[in-house]
Amino acid sequence: QVQLEESGGGLVQAGGSLRLSCAASGRTVTIYAMAWFRQAPGKEREVVAAISWRDNTYYTTSVKGRFTISRDNAKNTVYLQMNSLKPEDTAVYYCAARPSRSGSDYYIGPNEYNYWGQGTQVTVSS
């Protein structure tokens, strides 16, 4: 079993930055694909960014150039650096993990992940 705990959310003004962290415990996630999802009120959960265990990355179009996903396998932690935040980025952000045989593959569907954190609220004021 893998437990995931997000941190780093909060309230920020538009144009500001936040850095989310996702600490994994229970099992090393070195060979796990990881991702950040978000869910705004009344909307479906959507992928924000994903990373393979060999650091191939994916970003949804709306965050390209503003967000960066990274991982520190020594710390069993994945990060999401969010810059130039916009009010439409307001949502609960979730970390997700799944084992992956391929170091090159990332996954962007919520149903493709086995493990989820509890979420952290990000609110961007205009």
N, C-alpha and C positions, 0 to 999 in steps of 0.2 A: 504494500500500500504506500501511496505517496500523499503526503499532506502539503497543501500549498497555502501560504499566507501572504496576502498583498498588504502593502503599506505605501504611504506617500501621497495619498489623495488629499484633497482639501479644496478650499475656495481661493480662486485666483482671478485677477482681472484679465480681460481680453488683452492678448499680446504677451501675457506672462508665460512662465514655464513651470512645469512640475516634473518630478522624476518618480515614477512608480517602481517599486521593487516587489519581487515575488520570490520568497524564500521557500525552498522545498525541503522536506524532512521525511524520514521514514525509509527512504531509498535514494541512492544517488541518481540524479537525472542526467548524467553525462550523455547517455545514449537515448535521451528522450527528445522528441520534438516539443516545442513550447509555443505558446501564443498568448496574445492579449485580445480579449473580446470586450465589447461594451454594450450596454443596454440602456437606452433612454426610456423614460416613461411612455407607455403606449406603443413602443416599437419592439421589433424583434432583436434578439442578440445578434450582433454582427462582429466579424473579425476586424481587428484594427491592424495587427501585425503578427507575423509568425516567423519562427526561426527553426532551422534544422539543427541537428547536433554538430554539423560541420559548418554552421553559421551561414547557410543560405537563408536569405530573408525575403519576405513578402510584405507589402504594405497596401492597404486599401487606398484607392485613388485620393480620397479626401484628406489623407494625412501625409501623403508623399512629400518629402522635402521639409516636413515639420517635425515628424516623430522618428525616433530611432530605437529599434529593438536590439538588445545585446544580451549576452549571457556570460557569466563567470562560473565555469564548471567547478573551480576550486572552492567556491563559496556556495555552490548548488543554488544559484540565484539568477533570475532573469530580470532585466530592467526594461523600462519604457521611458525614454526621455522625450518629453513633450514640450515643444517650443511653439511660439506664436499661437497660443491657444485661442480658440474662438468659442463664442457661446454655444454653437452647435456641437462642440466636443463634450458638453455636459452630459454625464451618464455615470452609471456604475460600471467600473472597469473590473474585469475578471481575468485571472491568470488560468491557463489550462495546460495540461501536459499529457503526453501519451508516449509509450515506448515506440521506437522506430528502428527497423532493421537497416534502413538506408540512411546514411548520414547526410544525404543530399536532399531528402524529402522534407517538406513542411506541409502542413495541413490547414485548411481554411474553413472547414465546416465544423460547427459546434458538435455535431454528432460523431465526429471523428476523434474526440478527446475523451479519455477515461477519467481524468482527475481535474477537479476545479477548486479554486479558492472561493472564499466567501464574498469577495468583492470589496472594492474601495470606491467611495464616492468622489467624483471630480465635478466641481461646479465652476463654470467660467462666467463671470458677470460682464455685462456690456458697459 
